[in-house]
Amino acid sequence: MSFIHDDFLLGNKPARRLYHKFAENEPIFDYHCHIPPKDIAENRQFKNLFEIWLEGDHYKWRAMRSNGVAEKFVTGNATPEEKFNAWAATVPHTLRNPLYHWTHMELKRYFGINDLLSEKTAAKIWKQANAKLATAAFTTQSLLKKMKVKVVGTTDDPVDDLRYHRAFAKTNHPTKMLPAFRPDKALTVNQPAGFNKWVDLLAAAANTEIGNFGTFVSALEKRHEYFHSQGCRLSDHGLEHCFADFCSEKVAAGIFDKARKGQEVSTLEHSQFASFMMVFFGHLDAKRGWTKQLHLGALRNNNIRLLTQLGPDTGFDSIGDFPQAKTLSAYLNKLDSDNLLPKTIIYNLNPADNYVFAAMIGNFQDGTIPGKIQYGSGWWFLDQKEGMEWQINALSQLGLLSRFIGMITDSRSFMSYPRHEYFRRTLCNLIGRDIKNGLITDDEDLVGSMIKNICYANAKNYMAFPGIK
């Protein structure tokens, strides 16, 4: 029997029945990822296994560095095959890390390869996978069909012209690629040099002059409207924690003026400005019927030496231990008090906050739609089996698991779609164990429909993206 077999992770009979009957064949609604839209629109043909699998994947880079692999073979100037061989030599050392499961699921689901990856099998797997990658069945658009991906939700800066989304929409591909509005740089008045460069890009994208705070927010609203016209129904914010030092527009305008002059902005002023802007963005989302995502808790760029050498998003971010409850509550409450709280998904990165977040969503459900405020799936360092189980358990105990909108890849790798399968197997194993232990009724109509909905229908109905069936 191969390592990745039909009943992988399914440790009991009810789990196996639930997975194969209700979860296995559901399509994928990947509403949050970091796949480059250009690769999809241009139907990229990857030259080799390195390009599709290791290029930009900081999960693997961290493991390789931990295994003593020199940076030359991680992000440096080694050849693609040398980098792949360094990864192959690392994989046997990833036992009990989710990378070991993901690696072999991906090899099997994409290439039909059952061999365990190691130095001994590297040459064979490199040759076998590369031969398939050279065929028309392995372009990006073909792989979306193969993996039954209905929706790809990308992550996009407000200054992006979305040209690749427009181009892909013209192909009539069965997958919909839709943007998400991520205006994090609009908050960075504490970094005046970078902020001002970005404001100039925003002015160009909105085809307007930005001479004061009023024209700044008008330009952002114009870009929000443009994103909406291109099918966007999601925003996204990556924050250490919510901002809740609410201030007047006059105060925010004064802080904006200081930053535009290149002057230093204090910690309090940054928080005040960011708080004002986050309320502004919440109002925009609510008025246009969007869903807001809050990814909270990452401690980014810990290694300054390597950040300077390699840049951001290269594997030096970590779990933060920021206080979350009070500011998250204050932010959601502010929007709710304005009667402009949009559908919202909150994701935590520190597992110590699981019950905090699972409890928080219950405070702001208003009966307008099922699960209006969502506790998002295990994210980043928590998107592994144990982290998924923690998230599912917290949501089950304090909310309604049946209304959960399921898994996302949150990945830059085109090989990550089996993570949805990994989540589904984990979900079915957990529920199946409860059935086996008599904690849940063995009613296929009741339990099976819940499983099926979590895999696809809940997200589809919740997001209400245009043209998605």
N, C-alpha and C positions, 0 to 999 in steps of 0.2 A: 504494500500500500504506500502511495506517495505521501509525503508530509502534508501537503495541502490536498485533502481528500474531500469527498462530498459532505461529510459530517464534521469537518474541522470546526473546533470550538463548541460543538453541539453535544453536550455531555449527558443528555437524557432523551428519552423517547418523545416527550411532549415538545421539547426544543426542536428536535429534528423534524417533527411533523409541522410545527408552526413555520419554521424557516422555509422548508421546501414547498409548502402549500400556499403560504401567504406573503412571504418576503422576497424569496429568491428572484422572482421574475418581475418585480416592480421596477419601473424606470427610475432614473436618477434625476432629482431636482436639486442641483448644486447651486444654491442661491448665494454662496459666498466663496470665492476663490481668488487667487492671484495669478492665474494663467494669463500670459500676454495676449491681448486680443489680436495683435498682428499675426501671431502664429496660427490662429484659427482662421482669420479672414484670408490669409494667403495660402491656406492649406499646406502648411509647412511639411516638408518631407525630411525627417531627421536622418542625418548621415550615418549615425552609429548609435550604439546603446548609451554612450556617454551623453550625447546631446539630449536624448529624450529622458534620461533617467537621473543623471548627476548634475547637469547644468543648472545652477541656481538652487539646488536643494540643500539648504543649510542644515536640515536634520542629519543627512548623511555626512556633511562636512564636519559637524561636531563629533560624530562617532569616529571618523577617520583621525581627527586630531587627538582624540582620547586614546586612540590605538597607536599613537606615536608616528603617524604619517606626516611627513614634511609638507609644508604649505605648497611647495612646488607641485605636489601630486593631488592637492585639494582644489585650490583656486589659481595655481601658478601656471607656469609655461610648459609643463609636461604635456606629452601627447595625449589625445583622448584615450587611447588604449592603455597607456601607462596609468592614467587616472582611474580607469575602470579596474585595472588589475589591483591597484591600491585599495579600491573599495571591496573587490572580491576577497582580498586577504583580510579585510576588516570584518566581513560578515560573520565568520565563525565565532568572533569575539562578541557578537551582539546578542548572544543567548539571553533571553528574558527581557531584552529591549524590544519594543514593538517593531523596530526596524527588521528584526529577524522574520517576523510574521509577514510584514508588508512586502519585504523583498521577494519572498517565495510566492506569495499570492500574486504579486505583479508579474513575475516571470511566467507563472502558470496561466493567468488570465489573458495576458497580452500575447504570449508567444507559445503557449502550450508546453513550456519547459518544466519538467518535474525534478531535475537535478538540483541538489543543494549547492548554492554558490560558494566557492572557495578558491584558493589558489590552484587546486588541482583541476577544477572544472571551468575555470575562467576562460581559457582559450576556446573551448568547445561552445560555451554559452555565448561568448562574444561573436563567434562566427555564425552561429545558428540565429541569434537575434538580429544581427546586421543583415543577414540575407532576407529576412522577413521585412525589415524596415525599408528595404529598397523597393518593395512592391506597393502598388496603389492602395492596397488594403490597410496600409499603415501611415497614411497621411493623417494630419490632425482631424480633418473633417470625417474621414472614414472611421477613425477610432471613436469619435463621438457617437457614431451610429452603432459601432460594435459594442460599446459599453452602455447603450440605451440611455444616453444623457438627453433629457428633454430641455433642460435649462442650464446655461452657464452664466452665473452672476459674477461679473468681473468687478474689480475695485479701481476706481478712476478718479483722478484729480479733476476739480472743476475747470481747470484750464485746458483739459484734453478736448480736442475737436471731435472725438468719437468717430473718426473716419473709418476705422476698422469695423466698428459696429454697423455703420451704414453699409459698408461694402459687403459684409457677411449677410446682412438682411436681404440683399438682392439675390443671393444664391438660392433662396427657397429651401435651404437645408432644414431637415425636420427638427434640429436643435435650435433653440432660441438663445442668442447671446445678448444679454442685457447689461447695461452699465449700472454701477452703484456710485453715488456721489460721496466722495470722501474728502472733506474740506479741512483736514487737520492743519494744513499750513496757514489757514486763515487765523489760527489762534496764536501764532508764534511771534507775538510782538516782543517777547523776551529775547529774540534773536534778530535784531533789526536789519542786519545786512541781508540775511536770507529771506526775511519777511518782505523787505522792499523789492527784492528781485522777483519774488513770487507775485506781489501786488502788480508789478509791471506786466507780468505774463497774464494775470487776470484781466487787466485793462485791455490788452490786445485781444484776448479771447472773447471778451464781451463787446469789443469794438466801441470802447468808450474811454473817456479820460477819468482818472481817479485822482481828484484833487483834495478830497476830504472824506470824512467818515460816511457821510450820506451817499456819496457816489460809490464808495467801497461796498456798502451793503446792497446798493442797487445793482451793482455789477454781479454780485453773488446771486441775487434773486434772478437776474437775467440768465445766468448759467444754470441755475436750478430749473428754470422754465425750459431751457434748451434740452437739458438732460431728460426732462419729462417728455418732451416731444419725440425723443429717441427711444421711448419705452421704459426709461428708468422709473422704478417705483421703490427704490431702496437707497437709504443713505447709510454711511458707516463712519464711525469715529474710533480711533485707537488712542486711548487715554490711560494715564497712570490711574486716575480716579476722576469722578465727575467734579466739575467746578460748581461752586455754590456761593460765591461771593457776589451776589447779584448787585448790579449798580444801574444808574440811570444812563440813558443814551448820551447825555452831556458828558458824564464821566468817561464812558467808553470812547467818545470822540476825542477827548483830551489825551487819552492814552494812545490812541491811534496816531494823533498828530506828533506825539513824542517819538514814537517808533519811526515814523516817516522822516523825521529829522535826524534819525540815527542816534537818538539819545537813549540812555539806559532806562529800562522799565523795571520797577521793583517787583518783587515776588507777589505782593498784594495786587499791584496794578495788573500784572499778567493774569492773575486769577480773576480779577474783576472783569477784564476785557474778555477772557475766555468764557466766563459765565454769561455775559451779555450775548456773546455770539452763539453759544450753545442753545440759549433760549430762542434766539432768532432762527437758528436752523431747525429747532423743534417746531416752531410755528410754521415754517415753510413746509415741512414734511406733513404736518397735520392738515394744512389747507389743501395740499395736493393728494392726500390719501396715501402717502408713502408709509413704508415701514422704516423705523430707525434702528440701527444696530449700534450697540455700545460694547466695544471690546476693551475691558478694563483690567489693569493690573500688571502689564508688562514693564519690567525694568530693563530698559534698552541701552545698548552700546556700553556694556560694562568694561570692555577691554579697550581703553583709549588708544593704546599703541597699535593694536590690530585694526581698530576702526579707522585710524588715520591711514593705515597702509592699504586696507581693503574696502573701506566704505561701509555703509549701513546694510542691514539685512544679509549679513554674511556668517551669522552663527554665534553672535556674542550678546544676545538678549537672554533674559532670564525671568523667572517668576519674581514679582515684587511683593512686598508685604505692606502695601498702602492701606490705611483705613478706608473702608468703602461705604459702610452702611449709612452714615449721616448725610454725606454729600450726595449719594445716589438717591436717597429718600427726598432730600431737599430739591434736587433737580426734577425728578419725576413729579413731585408735588407742585412745583412752580408751574410746569406745563399743564398739569391737571387743573390747577386753580385758574389758569387762563382759559380753561376749556379747550385747550389745544395740545393735548397729549396724544401723539400719534401711536399707532401700533409700534411696539418696541420690543426688541430682543436684547437681553443683557447676557453677556458672557464674562465669566470670571476666569482668571488664570491661576490664582492661588486656591488650592483645594480647601484651605481653611475657611474660605468664603462660600462654600457650596450651600450651606443651610441659610446663610445670610441672603444670598441671591434668590434661592428657592422660596424663602419666606417673603422677600420684598415684592415679588410679582403679584402676590395676593392682595397687596394693599391698593393696587391701582387697576384691578379688573373692574370694568364698569357695566358689564352686562350687554354691551353693544355687539360684540362678536365673541365667539369662544376663544379663550386664550389670547386676549388682546395683548397682554404683556407676557412675553415668553422668557423662560429660563433657557438660554441657548445651550447647544450641545457642548460636550467636552472639547475644549479649544487648545490648540498648540501643544503645550506640554501635557495636557490632559486628554488628548484625543487618542488614547490607548485604552486597552481593555479595562484596566482597573479604573482609570479616570472616567470612562464612559459609564461604568457601573455606579460609581459614586454619584455622577450627575443624575442618572436615571433614578437611583434610590432617593436622593434628596427631593427631586421633583415629585416622585411617587408619594412620598410621605407628607409633603407640604402643599402639593398642588394636584393637577390632573394630568397624569402621564398620557391619557388617551387623547389630549389636545396638543401634545408635543409635536413640533414641526420638523423634528429629525435632524439628520446629520448633514454636515458640510465638509468639503475637503480642506478649505483654507490653505490651499497648496499652490506652489509655483510649478509643480511637476505634472506633466501630462500623464504620468504613470500612476497617479494617486487615486483613480476612481475606485479601485477595490477597497478603499477605506470605507465606502458606503456598505459594501458587503461585510466588511469586518465589524462595522457597527451593527448591522442587521443580525449577524450571527451572535454577537454579544447580547443584544436585546432579547433574541429568542431563547438563548440559553438561560438568561436570568428569569424570564417569565416561565419558561418550561420547568425550571427548578422549583418555582413557587407552585406550579400545578402539581408537580410530583410530590411536594411536601404538603399538599392539601391547603395551601394558603390562597390559591385562586381556583375558581371553578373551572373544570375541564369542559368548557363550552366553546366549541370552535367558532360559532357565529359571533359570540361576544368577544373572545380573546383574539381570534383570527382577524376580525375586522379592525380591531385596535392596532394590531401589528401592521397590517396592510396600510392603514391610514398614516401611521407614523413614518413609514417608509417613503410615502409619496403624496397621498391625497391631502393630508393636513397642510403641508407646505404650499401645495398648489392652490388650495382654497384660501389660505391665509394671505398669501402674497397677492392673489388676484392680478397676476401679470397679464397684460393684453395678449390675446391670441394663444394662450396656453390651455390645452385640453387635458 
